[in-house]
Structure formats: structure tokens, C-alpha cells
């Protein structure tokens, strides 16, 4: 699917604002159980020069992200982006305009500790009178991070380096927050490939920019939904995004042609090592390399590989001309791939791919090669798309529900003989994207992620909603756990074809329970 969400595990609003008497500050108050998070700056309310500020602290389940990476659900560092997403909460008070929020990693305690429990959420609710006090027992506030443990600096301790501090700009004041914080999350994870150093997961602090907190002007008030909000899809999350595209050309295998660009002459085949229903690494290969050799068919029915390996031209996993072993490699848990080109002959009507290493053969597949043929150009082709396995109802326990598309040209017309038994030939379109939304109000959960005016290379996280394809056509694996049960949802698709994106009109609906 290319999208995974991790909902906040703790959040709170801390403040030094005056209570209603305009004499006592609410620095000891806690709002950790409120369904709203809030930040503001108020100038000259109590006196002609008084300053009042409110900030947000929030923490996410980084251990769950680590588990997802260890399990191969999200890719390694460098191949995934992490976005902080928070959703605007409408209210009747004044909204600030043209301002910046700073989102910074919260640092450890007074002793430099980076313990995960560096601050406490608390159970306070009152965001008006600031009457829910911590009394040095439970919860964070403007002065204390936990119980009777004080922040080093009132208002929270945080990093200011560029890998741990980020800025989000707002124009109207009612925008949602959507911010790339990948460097910080990778420091929290500190897994293989991280070059930014390690930081303990103390969450982030969200505040107005320093000069705005010191300004002789009020910025009152920006509100977001909290993790306890009744609005399931508006709770704060870290959203992992990556391009999960797998382009398995086994069903779309082409001979090399002088009329096609070099990239189109390369074919990529995949090996899926499924043991007892689960993808598992091949023990003798693990995350390393293996080889693939191609054979022509032999025998009267062309059903078994010939004795001799085919000699292949350079490209993909073939370095030198006439090599016979294609270098393949690890993609993710239990999945391996290899890329190559093949020069066709009239006698070569079927190709067998044999995957092997150190004398052990792991898998033998087959494919019918095609030939690139120039044809009449249609700048605006139209397609008919259907989902072949869509269910009426899905469960939130289905974290990788595979949904398969069948696509054909709209003007397809079979040749009819005595019996009309011709089946429609499906089209494999390289770049297909999906959008996921809630039907009742059109709330967009996952937008078309096309990246730019032209498709990004495979592996670019900007294309996190691009579909994969194999011999059976295009498909996506949808994580139903990110959806609120009890609602109907819609899927819509977009094609990139003939140098343009074309949104397909059909909407496919299903419920989640």
C-alpha cells in the first residue's frame, strides 16, 4: 500500500497563560485528557506588556515503527518518508493568520537522560480556567515534565538542530499540519542506514516561532484534534510513506527492440518465497544475491526447459555480453527480483526462468514473450477498470487486503467466430495510482500521490499510492486498520498514459467493520 499510520500515544497542552482573574498563571495546569490540542500567543491581556503562551507536547509509538521495519512492512532508511499529520479543529474564537509553528524534538531530563518516559501526559481536561492542576503528582505542565521533575527550561526542553527541528507555515490559520519529519524519526529508530545519530523518543514540542512568542501582537488560537478525539481519522499520526511498487513483468515480458528505449527493453521478474502461507527469506540467500538463468522450451509441448542457458545482452543484472547468469537480489522479506533483456528469435516462443545459487535450484517459472510493435497513435485512450475481488465488507484486522484491478481498452472488440468465447485481454499500465476516501462526506484519507507532473522512478517515496502489477494485472494491498469501522469507503484510480494523468471516473465502494 505504501502508507502506514501510527497514532499518538500521549499528548498534552501546557501553558503559562493567566487564569480568568488575570492575576494567577495556569503554569501548574494539565490538559492531557482533553480532545483538543492548542497553541497561542496573547499580548497585553493582563497588563500593557504581558505575554502568555501555550504549547503542545506529543509522543508517538516509535517501537511500533521499529517492529514494522524489522518485519519488512516498511522499508529501510532512505526509502521511506515520515510525515507528522495533525488536523485542524474548527472553533468560534479568533484564528491567527500568516504564522509559523516550530516542531522540535523534546530533549531528555535535567541529567541529559533520553528515557522514553521523559514527560507524562496527565489527566486534566480544563482548557479554559486551567483548574486541573498536577500538584507535583501526575502529568506534565509548563513547569514540570513529570510529577515533581521540572523541565530544565520552563515551557519544555527541546532540540534546535536542523535534523530535529522543523517549521510549518500557515496562511489562513485553519490548515491541517502535514510536515516531513523523516530525519527525526530515523534518529528515533536508529536502524541500519541511519547516519544522523540517535535520539530517545521523547516526542515533539509544537510552539509558535520564537519571535512570534515575543511579539507585541497576539496569535490566538490554533487548535488541533488530540489522540482522544472522537474523530478517528483526525487524530494526530506519524504517516510512513514509501513506494511499494513491484513491477513483475512475467505477464508483460517483451523481447528487446530497436524501437523501444533501453529502459523498456529491460524486464523484471520476481520470486515470491511463500512457506506455510508466509513470505520467508530463502535461508541460503537471506538478504543477499542469487542468480537467474533463462532457457528456451524443449519437447513436443514446449513444457520443460532446454539443456542450454540462453546467452544474454548487457543490461540489468547482466554485466557482460553473452553472460548466462543474471544477478538477482533481495527486495523485502521473502521477495527477490532480477532484471534482464532478451533478444528474440522466431524459434524462441517460451522462456523458462530458473532461480539458483551454489548448485541449488529454488524455483522455475515460465513466460510467453511478446514483441514491441508500432501502431496507430491514440493520444487520449480510454479504459474500463474493474476490481475482480472486491468484497462488500472488510475487517479492520485486515492489514494487507489485496485488491486486484482488471483494465482493458474501452473500444476493445473481440473477433467472433462460431462461438463467442473470446476473453478480454487485460492491459498492464505501468503507472496507476489510487485515492481512498470516506463516502459519507468525501473525507480524503489517502490522496493520489503522483509526485509531480511525470511519474517518479520506482522507489521514490513521493509515489506512495502507485500500484504494483504482476502476471494477473495491477494490485494494491490496503491496510484496513487505518480506517474507522462502521463507514463506507471509496477507491478511485488515476492512470499516467501518453504523458498525462487521467482520473478514471469509476468509484469502487466497500464497508469496514
C-alpha positions in Angstrom: 0.0 0.0 0.0 2.9 2.4 0.7 1.1 4.1 3.6 1.2 3.1 7.3 -0.1 5.3 10.2 1.0 5.4 13.8 -1.4 7.2 16.1 0.0 9.3 19.0 0.3 7.5 22.3 0.4 10.7 24.5 -0.3 14.4 24.1 -0.9 17.4 26.3 -1.2 21.2 26.1 1.0 23.2 28.6 0.6 26.9 29.3 1.7 30.0 31.2 -1.5 31.9 30.4 -3.4 33.8 33.0 -6.4 32.3 34.6 -9.7 34.2 34.4 -8.7 36.5 37.3 -5.8 37.8 35.1 -3.5 37.6 38.2 -2.6 33.9 38.6 -0.9 32.0 35.7 -2.0 28.4 34.9 1.5 27.1 34.9 0.6 24.1 37.1 -2.4 23.1 34.9 -2.6 19.9 32.8 -4.8 19.2 29.8 -3.6 15.7 28.9 -7.1 14.1 28.6 -8.6 16.9 26.5 -9.8 16.1 23.0 -8.2 19.3 21.7 -4.6 20.5 21.5 -3.9 24.2 21.3 -1.1 26.7 20.8 -1.3 30.5 21.0 0.4 33.8 22.0 -1.5 36.5 23.8 -0.1 40.0 24.2 -1.2 42.7 26.7 -4.2 40.9 28.2 -3.3 41.2 31.9 -1.0 44.3 31.6 0.1 46.5 28.8 3.1 44.3 28.2 2.1 40.8 29.4 2.9 37.7 27.3 1.0 34.5 27.5 1.9 31.3 25.6 0.5 27.8 25.1 2.4 24.9 23.6 1.8 21.2 22.6 3.7 18.1 23.6 3.0 14.9 21.8 4.6 11.4 21.5 4.3 8.5 19.1 4.8 4.7 19.3 8.3 4.6 17.7 8.6 1.0 19.0 5.8 0.0 16.6 7.6 1.7 13.7 10.7 -0.3 14.6 8.7 -3.5 14.6 7.2 -2.6 11.2 10.7 -2.2 9.8 12.0 -5.4 11.4 9.1 -7.3 9.9 9.7 -5.8 6.5 6.4 -3.9 6.4 8.2 -0.5 5.9 11.5 -0.3 4.0 15.0 0.6 5.2 16.2 4.1 6.0 16.4 6.2 2.9 13.4 4.5 1.2 10.6 5.9 3.3 9.4 9.3 4.4 7.7 10.0 7.7 5.1 12.8 7.9 3.6 14.4 11.1 -0.1 14.9 10.4 -2.4 16.8 12.7 -5.9 18.0 11.8 -7.3 21.5 12.3 -10.2 21.7 14.8 -12.7 24.4 13.9 -13.8 26.8 16.7 -15.6 30.1 17.2 -12.6 32.1 18.5 -10.1 34.2 16.6 -7.7 32.3 14.3 -4.2 33.6 13.8 -3.0 34.2 10.2 0.4 34.2 8.5 2.4 32.4 11.2 4.8 29.6 11.6 4.8 26.7 14.1 8.1 25.2 15.1 8.1 21.4 15.7 11.1 20.3 17.7 12.2 17.0 19.3 11.8 17.1 23.1 15.1 16.5 24.8 15.8 14.4 27.9 15.7 15.4 31.5 17.9 17.6 33.6 20.6 14.8 33.8 20.7 14.5 30.0 18.6 11.3 30.1 16.8 10.2 26.9 14.4 7.9 28.7 11.2 7.3 26.8 9.1 8.4 29.8 10.7 11.9 30.0 7.3 13.6 30.4 3.8 12.5 31.5 0.5 13.0 29.7 -1.7 13.6 32.7 -5.5 13.5 33.0 -6.5 17.2 33.0 -9.4 18.5 30.9 -10.0 22.2 31.6 -8.6 24.3 28.8 -10.5 27.5 29.9 -10.0 28.1 33.6 -6.9 25.9 34.0 -8.3 24.3 37.1 -6.9 20.8 36.6 -3.6 21.0 38.5 -0.9 18.3 38.7 0.0 19.1 42.3 3.5 17.6 41.7 1.9 14.1 41.3 0.9 13.1 37.8 1.2 14.8 34.4 3.2 17.5 32.7 2.7 21.2 32.8 4.5 24.4 31.9 7.0 24.0 34.8 7.2 20.2 35.3 7.7 17.4 32.8 6.5 14.6 35.2 5.4 14.5 38.8 7.8 16.8 40.7 10.5 16.7 38.0 10.9 20.1 36.4 11.8 21.0 32.8 15.2 22.4 32.5 13.6 25.4 30.9 10.0 26.4 31.7 7.8 25.6 28.8 9.6 22.4 27.8 13.1 21.3 26.7 13.7 20.8 23.0 16.4 20.5 20.4 17.0 23.2 17.8 19.4 21.5 15.3 18.1 21.2 11.8 17.7 17.4 11.9 15.4 17.7 15.0 13.6 21.0 14.5 11.2 21.8 11.7 8.9 24.7 10.6 5.3 24.6 9.3 3.8 27.7 7.8 0.1 28.7 7.9 -1.6 31.3 5.9 -5.3 31.3 6.8 -4.8 29.6 10.2 -7.3 26.8 9.5 -4.9 24.5 7.6 -4.0 21.0 8.7 -0.4 20.3 9.6 1.4 17.9 7.2 5.2 18.0 7.7 8.1 15.8 6.7 10.0 14.9 9.9 11.9 12.0 8.4 15.3 12.9 9.8 13.9 13.0 13.4 12.0 9.7 13.1 15.1 8.0 11.7 17.1 9.2 14.7 14.4 7.8 17.0 14.6 4.5 15.1 18.4 4.4 14.8 18.2 1.4 12.5 20.6 0.3 9.7 21.4 3.1 7.3 20.8 5.9 9.8 23.7 8.5 9.6 22.0 11.2 11.7 22.8 9.8 15.2 20.4 8.6 17.8 17.8 10.4 19.9 15.5 9.0 22.6 11.8 9.1 21.7 10.6 11.9 23.9 8.2 13.1 21.2 7.9 16.6 19.8 7.0 20.1 21.2 4.9 22.4 19.0 5.0 26.1 19.5 4.9 29.4 17.7 8.2 30.6 16.3 10.3 32.3 19.0 9.9 35.8 17.6 6.1 35.3 17.5 6.0 34.3 21.1 7.9 37.5 21.9 5.8 39.7 19.6 3.8 42.7 20.6 0.8 41.1 18.9 -1.5 38.2 19.6 -1.7 35.0 17.7 -4.8 33.4 19.2 -5.7 30.5 18.8 -4.6 27.5 16.7 -6.4 24.2 17.6 -5.8 20.6 16.6 -7.7 17.4 17.4 -5.9 15.2 20.0 -5.3 11.5 20.2 -8.5 11.0 22.3 -10.7 12.9 19.8 -14.0 11.2 18.8 -13.0 11.8 15.2 -11.0 8.7 14.4 -9.4 9.9 11.2 -8.4 13.3 12.7 -6.2 12.0 15.5 -2.5 13.0 15.2 -0.4 10.5 13.4 3.0 9.8 12.0 2.4 8.6 8.5 5.0 6.4 6.8 5.1 6.8 3.1 7.0 4.7 0.6 6.8 3.5 -3.0 5.8 -0.2 -2.6 5.6 -0.7 -6.4 6.6 -4.1 -7.6 6.7 -4.3 -11.4 6.7 -8.0 -12.2 6.9 -8.3 -16.0 6.2 -12.1 -16.1 2.9 -11.4 -17.7 4.2 -8.5 -19.8 7.5 -9.8 -21.0 9.0 -8.3 -24.2 11.9 -9.0 -26.4 14.4 -6.2 -26.9 13.6 -3.9 -29.8 15.3 -1.1 -31.5 12.0 0.9 -31.5 11.9 0.9 -27.7 14.0 2.9 -25.2 16.6 0.9 -23.3 14.6 1.1 -20.0 11.6 -0.5 -21.8 13.8 -3.3 -23.1 14.5 -4.5 -19.6 12.2 -7.0 -17.9 12.0 -7.6 -14.2 10.9 -11.0 -12.8 10.0 -11.6 -9.1 10.4 -14.7 -6.9 8.0 -14.9 -4.0 9.2 -17.5 -1.5 5.9 -18.4 0.3 6.3 -21.1 3.0 3.3 -22.2 5.0 1.4 -19.2 3.7 4.0 -16.7 4.8 6.7 -14.9 2.9 10.1 -16.1 4.2 13.7 -15.5 3.2 15.5 -18.3 1.5 17.9 -19.4 4.2 21.0 -19.8 2.0 20.3 -16.4 0.3 18.8 -14.4 3.2 19.2 -10.7 2.1 22.0 -11.4 -0.4 22.2 -12.2 -4.1 21.1 -15.2 -6.2 21.2 -15.9 -9.9 18.6 -16.5 -12.6 19.3 -18.3 -15.8 17.0 -18.3 -18.8 16.2 -21.3 -21.0 14.1 -21.9 -24.1 11.4 -24.5 -24.1 12.0 -28.0 -25.4 10.0 -31.1 -26.0 6.9 -31.5 -28.2 4.7 -29.4 -25.9 7.4 -26.8 -25.1 6.8 -27.5 -21.4 10.3 -28.0 -19.9 13.5 -26.0 -20.1 16.1 -26.8 -22.8 19.5 -28.0 -21.6 21.4 -24.9 -22.5 21.3 -21.5 -20.9 20.5 -18.5 -23.1 23.3 -16.0 -23.7 22.0 -12.5 -22.9 22.9 -9.0 -23.9 24.2 -6.5 -21.3 21.6 -4.7 -19.1 20.0 -5.1 -15.7 21.7 -8.0 -13.9 23.8 -8.9 -16.9 27.2 -7.0 -17.0 29.0 -8.6 -20.0 27.6 -9.7 -23.4 26.7 -13.4 -23.6 26.6 -13.9 -19.8 24.2 -16.6 -18.8 23.6 -15.9 -15.1 21.5 -12.8 -14.2 22.4 -11.3 -10.8 19.2 -11.0 -8.8 18.8 -9.7 -5.3 16.7 -9.2 -2.2 13.7 -6.9 -2.3 11.9 -7.5 1.1 11.1 -10.4 3.3 10.8 -13.5 1.0 10.8 -11.5 -2.2 13.7 -11.4 -4.7 13.9 -9.9 -8.2 16.1 -9.8 -11.3 16.2 -7.6 -14.4 17.4 -8.5 -17.9 16.9 -8.1 -21.6 16.4 -10.8 -24.2 17.0 -10.7 -27.9 14.2 -12.7 -29.6 14.2 -15.2 -32.5 11.4 -16.8 -34.3 12.2 -20.1 -32.6 12.0 -18.6 -29.1 8.3 -18.9 -28.2 8.6 -19.6 -24.5 11.1 -18.6 -21.8 11.9 -20.6 -18.6 13.5 -18.7 -15.7 15.4 -20.8 -13.2 16.4 -19.2 -9.9 19.5 -20.8 -8.3 22.6 -20.4 -6.1 25.6 -22.7 -5.4 24.1 -25.6 -7.3 20.7 -25.4 -5.6 17.6 -24.6 -7.7 14.9 -22.7 -5.9 12.2 -22.1 -8.5 11.4 -22.5 -12.2 8.9 -20.2 -13.9 7.8 -19.6 -17.4 6.6 -16.8 -19.6 5.4 -16.2 -23.2 7.5 -13.3 -24.7 5.9 -10.5 -26.7 7.3 -8.2 -29.4 7.1 -4.5 -29.4 5.0 -3.4 -32.4 4.4 0.2 -33.6 0.8 1.0 -34.1 -1.6 3.9 -34.8 -1.2 6.6 -32.1 -4.2 7.4 -29.9 -3.4 10.4 -27.7 -6.4 10.0 -25.5 -7.1 6.3 -24.9 -10.0 5.4 -22.6 -10.1 2.4 -20.4 -12.6 0.3 -18.5 -11.5 -0.7 -15.0 -13.0 -3.2 -12.6 -11.9 -4.8 -9.4 -12.0 -8.6 -9.7 -12.0 -9.5 -6.0 -13.6 -6.5 -4.2 -15.6 -7.6 -1.1 -18.6 -5.8 0.3 -17.2 -5.7 3.8 -13.6 -5.7 5.2 -12.4 -6.0 8.8 -10.0 -3.6 10.5 -7.9 -6.7 11.2 -7.0 -7.0 7.5 -3.8 -5.1 7.3 -2.8 -6.2 3.8 -6.1 -6.8 1.9 -5.0 -7.3 -1.7 -7.3 -5.6 -4.2 -6.8 -6.6 -7.9 -7.7 -4.5 -10.9 -8.6 -5.6 -14.4 -8.1 -2.9 -17.0 -8.9 -3.0 -20.7 -9.3 -0.5 -23.5 -12.9 0.8 -23.8 -13.0 0.1 -27.5 -11.9 -3.5 -27.2 -13.8 -5.7 -29.6 -13.3 -9.4 -29.8 -13.2 -11.4 -33.0 -16.3 -13.5 -33.1 -16.3 -16.9 -34.7 -18.9 -19.6 -34.5 -18.9 -19.5 -30.6 -18.2 -16.2 -28.9 -15.8 -17.4 -26.3 -13.1 -14.8 -26.6 -11.9 -13.3 -23.3 -11.0 -9.7 -22.9 -7.2 -9.1 -22.9 -6.2 -7.0 -19.9 -3.9 -4.0 -20.2 -1.0 -3.5 -17.9 -0.4 0.2 -17.3 2.9 1.0 -15.7 1.7 3.9 -13.6 -1.6 3.6 -11.9 -2.4 5.5 -8.6 -5.3 5.2 -6.1 -7.2 7.5 -3.9 -9.0 6.4 -0.8 -11.8 8.4 0.8 -14.8 8.1 3.1 -18.0 8.1 1.1 -20.4 9.9 3.5 -18.5 13.2 3.4 -15.8 12.7 0.8 -13.1 13.0 3.5 -9.8 12.2 1.7 -7.8 9.6 3.7 -5.1 8.9 1.1 -4.8 11.2 -1.9 -3.5 10.5 -5.4 0.3 10.7 -4.7 1.6 11.3 -8.2 4.7 13.2 -7.0 5.0 15.6 -9.9 3.9 16.2 -13.5 5.6 13.0 -14.5 6.0 9.7 -12.6 8.9 9.3 -10.3 11.3 6.5 -10.5 10.3 3.3 -8.7 11.4 3.6 -5.1 10.7 7.4 -4.8 8.5 7.8 -1.7 6.5 10.6 -3.3 4.7 7.9 -5.4 3.4 6.1 -2.3 0.0 5.3 -3.9 1.3 3.8 -7.1 0.0 0.3 -7.8 2.1 -2.8 -8.4 1.5 -5.3 -11.2 2.2 -8.9 -12.0 1.0 -11.5 -14.5 -2.5 -11.1 -13.2 -2.6 -7.3 -13.5 -2.4 -4.3 -11.2 -3.0 -4.6 -7.4 -2.7 -2.8 -4.1 -2.5 -4.1 -0.5 -4.8 -1.9 1.6 -4.2 -1.6 5.4 -7.8 -1.6 6.6 -6.7 -0.9 10.2 -6.2 2.8 9.4 -9.9 3.2 8.6 -12.7 3.8 11.1 -15.2 0.9 11.3 -18.8 1.5 10.6 -18.3 3.6 7.4 -18.3 3.1 3.7 -15.2 4.0 1.8 -14.4 4.6 -1.9 -11.4 3.8 -4.1 -10.7 5.7 -7.3 -7.8 5.3 -9.8 -5.7 7.5 -12.0 -3.6 6.5 -14.9 -0.5 8.1 -16.3 -0.7 7.4 -20.1 0.7 9.2 -23.1 2.4 11.9 -21.0 -0.6 12.8 -18.9 -2.5 11.9 -15.7 -6.1 10.8 -16.3 -8.5 10.3 -13.5 -10.8 7.3 -14.0 -14.5 8.0 -13.3 -15.5 4.7 -11.6 -15.7 4.6 -7.8 -15.4 1.3 -6.0 -17.2 1.2 -2.6 -16.8 -1.1 0.4 -17.5 -1.0 4.1 -15.2 -1.6 7.0 -16.4 -3.3 10.2 
